[in-house]
Amino acid sequence: MRRLLIAIVFAFALWGPNGDALAVEPGEILKDPALEQRARELSKGLRCLVCQNQSIDDSNAPLAKDLRVLVRERLTAGDSDDEVIDFVVARYGEFVLLNPRLTYQTLVLWLAAPVLLVLSILTIYLAYRRRARQTRSKSTEKLTPEEQARLNELLEDS
């Protein structure tokens, strides 16, 4: 019995979500498989404005459903993928894209992380060099004649 239970749990763990959209309802699915595939691809790139970290393809929110339906309506009307994306962006803004476009408005978003990484590495390198230089300069300092005499006295006493 225990082995059967372990096998069932293991089967469910392997079966799990297979990457297909779980939020798309049967009534939303288009009859044309090619259009449905395009709709799925577009939906995976659009952000759910309620959930914000999910695509509309994965979200069960009512707004995500409305956006999925909107995408399918635009595709059925004959719009290209770019036209559908442009329409949704014009309506909801660049934030609706999970992968924002590289424009002058999003340049900071795209460049901030690499610039901060380079600046951090440079700062660490310069701090390391300065500390190494200070350590070297302290170890090579010469003693004044008074300090040398005092050191000699201490060494003779011991």
Secondary structure as UniProt FT lines:
FT   HELIX           2..15
FT   HELIX           26..28
FT   HELIX           33..44
FT   STRAND          46..47
FT   TURN            49..51
FT   TURN            56..58
FT   HELIX           62..76
FT   TURN            77..78
FT   HELIX           81..92
FT   HELIX           94..96
FT   TURN            104..106
FT   HELIX           107..139
FT   HELIX           145..157
//
